[in-house]
Amino acid sequence: MILRIALIFLTNICAVYLSAQVINIESLRIRTDTTGWFGEVILGGQLKNSETKVISANFNSVVEYKGKKSLILLAGNYNFLAGDGKKLTDDFIIHLRYNYKFNHLIRFELFTQFQQNEILMIQERWLNGTGLRFKLADIENFRAYLGFLGMFEVEKEAAEPNPGLIRSDWRNSDYFSFTIGMSEHLELISTTYYQPLFSDFNDFRILTNNELNVKAGKRLSLILRYNLLYDSKPVSEVVNTESSLSMAMKFVFK
């Protein structure tokens, strides 16, 4: 098991050199009543040849340590899509989060995140934040959480006419997340973030990730994922809305 965890961890670190925008931390949290190390790998891809050659790939992995009150989570996400010789998607995220459980309703959260998105002209974006997470519901087939966080963002642009321009801002980063167990083998996980600037609430981002998880065995699942990002003031003149629909497979290691 330790070897498997180490391999997943190394895969995350190596992927940082490849080059993400939305990552659903809720879907990556490993639900278990026991303590210790756990891991997951999610892979997806397609090569299609017709009038246009299309190549797509997506990769998610997570390493998690769960103690009696503390939780540490390291997650990586990479997405690539190219068609007709052009890159349509090329993004990467690595995310490290720490949770401390005060009681059964309130948790303290601390996180750092690095991301790149070539299509949205984000050369580098570092996020560092903290706040509180509240459990709203936890019944047999439904869980819901609300998070109130603040974060400091440093962003390096890749767009003309000022490539390399660095911006730094304080942002709010609130989120609402819920999980619905539709059946023993079917689960819906949805997380939506609202991230306005503290100094200008007209400058905001809305990120949502929705995943339908179909269990095909004890350690294997099929995932249908829909991502949506709206940025009211994107980098340079790139589009302010980005969405994607993808399928993947998830392997769980315990």
N, C-alpha and C positions, 0 to 999 in steps of 0.2 A: 504494500500500500504506500509506503514512504517513497519508493522508487517512482510509482505512478504520480504521486503528488509533485515530486521533484521535476519530472518530465513536463507536467502541465505548467509549472512555474517557469521553467526555462523557455517553453514555447511562448509564454506571455512576454518575457523579457526580449527574446529575439524579434518578436513581431513589432516592437517599438520602432525599429528601423524601417519598417515598411511605409508607414504613413498613417475621426468618427464624430459623430455629432450627437447621436442619441444612444444611450445605453440604459437598459432597464435593470437597475440594481435589484428590484423586487423579484424579477424572474430568475435572477442568479442566486438569490439566497437559498441555501439548501435546507429544506425543512427536515429537522430531525430532533428527537428528544434526547439524544446522547451527546456527549462532549467529545472533542478531538478534531482531527483534520479530515477534510472532505474535498472533493473536486469534481468538476464537470467540464466536458468538452462538447462544443456544438459546431458542426461542420455543414457547409452547404456549398453547392456550386453547379455550374452548367456550362457546357460548350455546345453551341448550336451553329450549324452551317446550313445556310440557304442562300438567298440573294445577298444577305449580310451575315458576316461572322460575328457571333456574340459570345463573349466570355464573361462569366460571373463567378464570384467566390465570396463567401462570408465565413468568418471564424469568430467564435466566442469561447472563452474559457475562464474558469474561476477556481481559485484556491481559497478555502475558508477554514478558519479555526474558530471553534465554538467552545467557550468556557462556561462556568456557572453564571457569570454576569457579563463577561466580555465577549465580543465577536470581532474578528479581523477578517476582512474580505479583500482579495486582490483579483481584479477582473480585467480582461483584455478583449477588445472587439476590433475586427478589421473587415472592411467591405470593399469589394472591387467589382466594377462593371465596365466593360468596353464593347463597343459595337461600331462596325464600319471604320475601324482604325482609330476611333476616338474614345478617350476616357470619359465615361458618364458619371462614375462614382469612384472615388479613391479616398477613403477616410480611415482613421485609426483613433482609438481611445485606450488609455490604460488608467485604471481607477483603483485607488486604495482607500478603504473606509474602515473606521473603528466605531463600534457601538458599545456603550456601557448601559446596563439595565439598572435603573434606579428602583423600579417596581414593575408590576405586571402591566402598567399603562404607559409609563414614561421612560424614554431612553435618550441618552446623550449621543450625538453623532459628530464625528470629525472626519474630514475627507480631503484628499488631494487628487487631482486629475490632470493628465496631459493629453492633448489631442492635436491632430492635424487633419485638415480637409482640403485637398488640392483643388477640388471643384469649386468650393466656396471661398477660395483664396485665403485660407487660414494656414499660414506657415507653422505657427505654434500658438497654442492657447493653454495656459496654466490656470487651474482653479484651485483655491484653497478655502475651505469653508467649515463652518460648525453650526450647531443648533440643536433643536430638540425634535424628537419623533414621538408621536402619540398613537397609541392603539385605539381605534374607534370601535372595532368589532372583531371578534374571534370566536365564531361559532362553527358548527360542523362543516358547512360548505361555503362559508363566506368569511373573508378577512378584509379589514380596511385600516389604512394608516394615513396620518396627516403629518407632514414635516414642515417646520418653520426654521429656515436656515439663512445665514448670510455668508457671502463668499467674496474673496478678492480675486479679480480676474486680470491676468496679464496676457495680451494678445499681440502677436506679431503678424502683420499682414504680408501677403505675397502679391497683392494686386498693384498694377500701375495706377497712377504715376509715382507712387511712393512705396515701392517694395521694401520690406524691412521696417516699416513704420510700426512703432510699439505703442500700444494703448494700455492703460491700466485704470480699472474702475472697481467700485464696490457694487455688488449686485445682491438683490434678494433672490432666494432660490427655494421657494415653497413648492411642495408637491403633495399630490393625493394619489394613493395607490389602493387598488382592491384586487382580490383574487376570488373567483367564483369556481367552485367545484361542481361542474355540471353532471358528472357521473364519476364512477371509479376510474375511468380511463381518459376523461376529458376535463381540461382546466383552462380557464381564461384568466390572464394576468394583465392588468392595465395600470400604467403609471403616467401621470401628466405633471409636468413642471411649468411653473410660471416664474420668469426671471427678469424682472425690471431693474433698471439702474436706480439706486437710491436717490441720485441727484436729478434724474429725469425719467419719470414713469412712462413717458411716451416712447422711450427706448427700451423695448422688452423683447423677450423670446418666449415662445410657447413650444414645448417639446412633449410629444406624446408617443408612447410605445405600447402596442397591444399585441399580445401573444396568445395563440391558441395552442395548447400543449396536449398532444394525443399520445398517451402511453402505449407503447408497443411491446413492453416487457418490463421486468424489474429494473433494468438499468438503461433501457433505450426508449426514447421518445421522438416523435415527429413534431415539428414546430412550424406553424404558419404565423408570420410576423408582419405587422404593419407599423411603419414609423412615419411620423410627420413632424416637421420643424417649420415654424414661422418666426422670422426675425424682422422686426419692424424697421431696423436700421442695419442692414447687412454690410459686410466689408465691401468697399468700393461700390460698383454697380452690378454685382452679381444678383441672382434672383433671391427674393426674400422668402420663398416657400420651397421646401424640398420634401418629397415623400418617397417611400419605397415599400414594396410588397415582396416578401421572400419566403422560401421554405428551407428548413434545415433539419439535421438530426442531432440529438443530444445524447451523450453517453455520461452516465453517472458513475463516479468511483468513490467507494466508501471503505 
